[in-house]
Amino acid sequence: MKTIGLLGGMSWESTASYYRALNEGVKAALGGLHSAKLCLYSVDFATIERLQHAGNWQATAEILCEAARAVEAGGADFLMICTNTMHKVAPEIGASITIPLLHIADATAQRLAADGIRRVGLLGTRFTMEQDFYKGRLAEGFGIEVLVPDAEQRALVHEVIYAELCRGRVLESSRRHYLQIIAALHERGAEAVILGCTEIALLVQQAHTPVPLYDTTAIHAEEAVKWALQVPPNAYQS
């Protein structure tokens, strides 16, 4: 079994979901008392969040590159960034290490393509919904059209993530708002909706809506289990 390297803590609420999903995946594959071999570096999210909202992505990259090198030195065979938003600096992180980086957008896009989804809605932080590092990767790399909520809805989605979900608060009122936004994306032609922030699955699950949902945390973890139990088919490409 390969050792999975994790850059976590962004937020720790979703990193806990990763830990559970990876161990449950290995147990399901191997049975018995088997669990995942992991090397986790969990950062202080308050520092990262301040830099995100200040637009200082270079500083976030420097912090995460240092953490990634520590994970590699700790014996990891490949690396996962346990957050969608910080894949904005995935090229810098990937270039700072010699082990492969399992990109969350690639894992998600491969699942969408396998299911024949060509037009998808995207929920996430304002950075993920509005910037091109995620949407562009799906469009250019996999030919998947990405729809995002309108400006007012994007502001609400972003606020719920940082003010509630990252702090462990799961509110029914916010779930209703999210479900309305998911329905609106579906009405605009989205065949499915990506839960493109690793905290969103704490709030919205498939049981809440008939619109197909793609939980990036679960998909990323499932792909990592495959990589851990066999040679990864493709290393990260920047």
C-alpha positions, 0 to 999 in steps of 0.5 A: 500500500502506498502512503497518501500525503495530505495537505489539510486544515483548510478547514479541519472540518472537511479534513476530518471527512477526508480521514474517514473516507480514506480509511473507510475506502481502504477497509472496504477494499482490503477488509479486516483491520486494514486502514489507510497509510497517511501522512498529514500536514494540517495548516492553520486555516486562519492564516490561509483565509486572511491571505485568500481574501487579501488576494495574496496567493503567492504567500499561500503558495509558499506556505503550502509548498513548504508543507508539501515538501514536509509531507514528501519528506515524511514518506508520502508517495503522492499528495492530495490538497484537501480543499478545492480553492487552494488548487489555485496554487496547485501548479506551484505545489506540484513543482515544489515536490517530486511525488505526484499530485492527485488533482481534485478537479481531474478526479471529479472531471473524470467521474463526470465524463464517465457518467456522460455529464457535459454541462455541470453547475459548480458551487464553491468559494467565490474564488472557485466559482469566479476564477478560471483555475477550476472551471477552465481545467474542466472546460479545457481538459475535459470539454465540460461546460460549467455554470455558476450561480448569479452574483447574489447567490455566489455571495451567499454560497461563499458566506455560508462556507466561511461563516458557518461550515468551516466553523462546524455550523450546519444550519437548516436555513442555509441548506434551504438556500443551497437547495434553491440555488442547486435547483436554479442551476438545474433549470438553467441546464446543468445536468448535475452540480459539483459540490466544489468546496470540501465543506459543502457535503456537510450541509447538502447530500444527495438525499436532499435533492433529485439533482445529481450531486458530485461530492468532490471530497468523496470523489477525491478520496475514492481516487486516492484509495485507487492510487494507494492500492495500485500504481497511479495511471497519471501523475499530475500535469500542471 
